[in-house]
């Protein structure tokens, strides 16, 4: 008979080995199944690197200037080939502006940053303000899957690009293209904030650092505080290697440096800026609706179309019924990513994703 301690050690070893094997197989299957809905479409490059961009008639400064509001605020989104296809994400995104409450005019201030040639060509057909950010060195139209090195690199390039926009003196609302705009969000923004961001989970307090921010939607004012913050955020990728920008933001939001530079950070209420992770409950208060917490482009497109249908139904109601909040979202339907959890075993971090009753496993070494 083996001693109890040795037996437990062996059993633990085989349990971890079995978990590792299951994880590997599940990860392979997941990568086969997931498409651009949980990927970032392409890499961001600094606009100061003129040799890295091709196909632009005007420099970024001119495009931003033409789209800017009176206070030098622009709305920015990014687009790649997959999301630029007819009847794909970008068409739903633009439709939401057209049918929203006082949102059509905001299209005059939207700049679509195209990340491959096909996306730029489509943008020129469907929108006024387009900027081509295409690398001559590599083809970036392919998707990058969640938490892969390519994905991480792209997310950090986005942070660096947005820092460049701030340094050019422009405030920006950055929005993922899978966010539907149904009301003008500017009245809901905090006037005193330098940096404000939507949340996957909102605790109920705008200044609570326990809120879980989502980098797909934020409003940032251009000033020394925000520029220094973006520089600090970008440099912190080296302090926390292997993490994406959202995770690092969760680490640094309580760093003394943020207090030292005087940055005023606020978190946006999901009642106004909701998503599939935490849907807004009252359509009378909705500004934006994000198709987050969703795997698969087909699933994302399905639920985005349902979201648009729900909004149109809400608009058709008489004012008396609107006030009663008789309409609610019928989503998620195909997007049913309910929650994340994680487990760390020595140097192995496992991310568990529960989806429609099935558990998928992400893992990577730290």
N, C-alpha and C positions, 0 to 999 in steps of 0.2 A: 504493500500500500504506500502511495506517495504521501509525504507530509502534507498537511492541509495548506500551508503557505505556498508550497511548490505547486500543488494542484491548482490553487487559485491563480497563481502566476501564469501557468500554462493555459488555463481557461481564458484568462484575460487576453493573452497573446493571440489565441485563435479567434476570439471575439473581434479584436481589432483587425486581424487579418481578413476575416470574413466581411467586416464593414468596409474595409478598403477595397476589396474585390467588388463588392456590390456597388460601391460608390463609383468605381471606374466604369463598370458596365452601364450604370444609370447615366453617368455623365456623357458617355458616347451616344447613347440613345437620345439624350436631351439635346445634344448639339445637332443631331440629325433633324430633330423636330422643331427647334426654335428658329425663327427667322428674324427679320429686322425689327420686330416689335420690342425686343429687349436688347437691341444693339444700337450703337450710335453710328449714323450713316457714313461718316467719313472723318478725315483728320482735319484739325484746325491748324492754320498757319498764320503767323504774325503778318499783318498787312504791311509792315515795314520791309518785308522780304520781297521786293518787287520781282525778283527772278523766279519766285515760287508760284506766281500766279500768271495765267495766260488767258487770253480771250476777252479781256476787259477793254471796252472803249474808254471808260473813265476810271480813275483811281477810286479807292474806297472813300476817301474824303469827299469827293464830289457826290457819290451816291448817297452817303449819309446826309450831306448838306441838303440835297434835294428832297429827302424824305423827312427831315427833322421837323418837329413841332417848333413853335416859337421859342421854347425854353431849351432847345437842342436835345430833345428827347426823341429816340427812335425805338421802334419795335423790331426785334431781330428774331429770325428763325433760320433753321438750316434745312437743306433738302438734298437728298441723294436720289439716284436713279429709281430705286425700288419705291420710294414714297412719292416720286414725281410722275409715275405712270398714270394715264387717264383713269379716273374713277378710284384712285388710291387716296392716300392720306391727305396730300396737299389740296385736292379738290374739296374734301370734306372740311378741311381747315378754313379755306377761303369762303366756303358756303356759310359756315357759322358766322363769320363777320357780316355777311350780306343779310342774313335773317335775324341777327341779334338786335338787341335794343340799344340804339345809338352806337353801333359798332362799325357800320359800313364806312363811315368817314375815317376810321382808324386805319383802313387799308392804304390810305394815302401816306401813312407814316411807317408802313411795314417794309422792311428790307429782307428779301429772301437771299440767303447766302448759299449758292449752289456749290456743291462739293464734287461734282463731276460734270463732264461736258453735256450729257443728256439731260441732267437736271437743270443746267443753265439754259439749254435750248428750250426746254418746256417752260421754264420761268419766264422767258422773254415772250412767250405766247400768252400766258395767263396773268401776268402781273407787270406792274410798271417799274418797280425798283428791284433790280437783280444785281448781284455781285458774284462774279465767278472766282472761286477760291480752289483752284485745281493745281495739283502738284505735277511738275514735269518729270519728277523722279520716280513716281509710282502711281499705280492705278488704285484709287481709293473708293471706287464705287461699290465694292463688295462690303457686305455687312461685317461687323465685328461683334462677336458674341460676348455676352455679359461676363465680366471679370477675367477675360483672357488678356494677355499682355497688350495685344492690339487695341482692345477696348479701353484699357487703362490709359494707354498713350493718347488715344483720341480724346478722352475726357479731360486729360490734363492740357492738351493743346487747346481745347475749348476755353479753359480758364485763362490761358495765356492770351488768346485772341481777344476775349472780352476785356482783359486788362488793357490791351492796346486801344480798344474803343474808348475806354475811360480816359486814357492818356491823351486822346485826340479831342477831349472836351465834350463828349456826348454822354448824356444819361441814356440808359437803355432799359427796356423791358425785354428780357430774353424769354422766349416761349418755345417749347417743343411743338412740332407741327401736329402732334396727336392731342393737342389741347384745343377744345372747342371754346370760342369766345362768344358769349351770349349777352353780356352787358359790358359797358365801359368800366374797366377796373379802376381807373384813376381816382374816382371819388372814394374808393375803399382803401387806398394806400395811406400809409401813415406819413403825415407831412414832415415830421421831425426825423424820419429814418434816413440813414445813408444807404442801408442795405436791407431789403425785405424780401422774403422768400416763402413760397408755398410749402405745404407740409403733406407728408404721407399720413401723419397723425398729429392732430392739434390738441393740446392739453386744456385749452380754454383761456390761456394767458398769452398775450402777444409778445411778452418779453421773457417767457419761460424757456430756458436753454434745454429743457427736457423735450421740447417739441422735436419731431423728426422731419427735418427739411427735405424738400425734393428740388434738385437742381434744374428741373425742367421748366420752372417759372420763377423769375425773380425780377425785381425792379431795383436798379442801382443808380444812384446819383454820382456824377463825376465830380470828385473833389479829392483833396490830398488824403483824406481818411480812407476812402474807398479804394483808391489806387494802391495805397500802402497795404491795405487788407488783401487785395488780390495778389499782390507780390508775395505777401506772407503765406497766403493760401497755396499759391503755386510752389513756393519753395518748400512747403511742408510735405510735399510728396516724397522728399528724400528722408524726412523724419519718420514717415509712416509708409515705407515701401510695401507695395502689394495691395494697397487700398485705393479705392477710387475716390473722386473728389468729394462725393457726398459723405462718405465715411470720414474723410479727413476733416471736412467741415464740422462734423459732430465732435471731433477731437478738439479742434482749435477754437470753437465758439466760446469755450470757457478759458482760453489761454489769457494770461495777464496782458499779453501784447495787444489784444483787441481793446481792452480797457485803456491801456496806455495811449493808444492813438486816438481814443475818443470816438470810435466807430459806434454809431447808433444802429443796432441790429433789431429787426422786428420780424415776427413770424406771422404769416397770413392765415386767417381762419378758414378752415375747410367748409364752413357754412357758405362762404363766398367763393372760395377757390378750391373746390373739391376734386375728387378723382375716384376711380374705382377702388383704390385702397380705403378711402373714407369718403363716401359720397355725401354731398350736401343734401340735406333733407327737405329744404323748402325752396322750390324753384323761384319764389319771389325774391330770393336773395342771391341767386347764383350769378356769378360773373364768368367763371370759366369752369370747364369740366375736363379732367385729364384721364386719358385711357392708360393709366399706369397700372401696375400689378397685373400685367397681362402678357402671356406668351403666345407667339404666333401671329404673323401679320393677318392671316384670315380671321382669326378670332378678334383681333383689334379692330379690323375694318367692320366686322359684323356689329360689334358693340358700339362703335362710333356712329354707325348708321342708325342704330336704335336710339342713341342719345339725341341725334338730330330729329328723329321722329317724335320723341317725347317732348322736345322743346317746341316743335311746331304744333303739337297737340295742346300744349300749355298756352301758346299764343292764341289759339282759336277759341279759348274759353272766354266767357263774359267776365268782366272785372269782379263780380260778386263771387264767382267760383274760384277765381285766381286767389282771392284773399283767404279762402277756406283751405288752401293748400291741398286740394283734392287730387292733384297729380304728383306722382313721384317717379323716380327713375325706374325703368324696367331692367336695368343693368346692375351688376354684371350678369351676362348670360353665358357666352362662350369664354369670356375672361373670368376665371374663377380662382385666381391666385389669392388665397386667403391670408397667408401669413408666412413670415420667415422665422426661423430660429437657427441657432448655431451652437456648435459644440466644439471645444478645443481639447485635443489630446496631444500633449507635448507640443511639437511643432506643426501638427496637422490641424487645420481649422476646417470644419465641415459646415456648410451652409445647407440647411434643410428647407426645401420649398414645397409647400403642400398645395397641390393643384388637383381639383376635382376628385378628391379622395385618394390620389396617388402621390406618393412622396418621391420627389426628385432630389438628388444630392449634387451640390456643387462642392468641390474641395480644391484647395491649393495650399502650398506650403508657405509659411511665414518665417 
